[in-house]
């Protein structure tokens, strides 16, 4: 079995409770809204809201999991936190590698966005205020979704139709944005090599030369980033063991394109990959305060 799949499955099992132990009785959660029945459970989303608001801005949340594992249920707590701030949260699943290599998951995220007008009517959403967010692999897919909305060259490249929404902002947590840099790294247990085999659709058990794989063309989002990319808040750690350096690459590209960028940089050696998902971690509170302030400005604009 692919070692990356084993590693991230164990991570889901071990980290689910620490990340989601808090209860949110004031938040309504509608489970398993179907955005694409043709792909089974992958084509479902959970909806979060706090009742009593006249109109809801929208957060589209995309979970991480090394591109090979993960599920929307593992992001219950952070979605509830967003809902407490008055947001309607659209927390989606997508197809996973290795069964579904690139760009299948990107197509799923774009497909999910097409349901927003339907949800707008049912829940009185404000689609002029839509934020795309995700962590790790989810940040890659959230950034890809933003590109699908603002750069027709990208939707044509992946073979998708342009979604019926324009994102107001992007929030990326410990994201990966130019994957060939990561997939070629030497890592313990050959995790990067396992992800590369899965994501690029190669099942030969041999080390890959990533840039020689046909599907590697889908791994670099930075070449499609232009000045229409939404204003962004980038959260990262100097000691990220998986995606170190990736946020800095995106930040440099966005600034070169004159996109407004804010950031939260965690500097403690204990600030591990996706530290923000652990409510008790000492950096999480200050990180989420920054995120909530950023979202409030979007909400109030």
C-alpha angles and dihedrals in degrees: 000000000000107000092217090058091051093046096050093042089056089046091055092050096045099041101040097089098041089052096043109030094113117095124222109193091165093060123086114218120194107196129213104005103182116232096164118016092185093075100047119218091356089068096060135098138192119228124213130191142149108230121233102058119120095215132007131218111213136242118192106202124195121191126225129224109149091283088280105069141014134100138213091251090067090066097053096117099049091045089052090051090055091048090054088060091059100266128134105227123210104194109187140194123213138186116285134220141271091039089042113030126187132339095019096088091048089054089051093053091049090048091052090055090060089069094061095091089054091050090045091064095045099046103024096246127184104227091184086075110051124149123194116207140164144151128243107324087008090059089055090053093044090052089047089052090052090051090050088057100045107029117054089192089066096049089049090048094055094038098245137128119248111265119244095245139069116217117235094201146357127221115191123189117200088327136183116223108158102040102182088071089058100037092058095053125111107241137171112276088009090272093157091050090050092051090047093053091048099043096043094046097242118140106175100111092233129115111271132232092216099199090056094058116102094224092052086091088076096055101077114074095166094077089063097046111112139163092282092068108118124256108277145211111202119198118192145147128232087220099048105147095199110031103022112155095014097102091050089057092052092045091053091050094047093049090049087055091048093246115154109251132186124178148195113205118191110210106181118105088232092059096105128185109302092003089161092074092068107082093199096049109115095234096045098082095053091044094051092045087058091048093048091049090051091049092047090056090052091047093049099043 
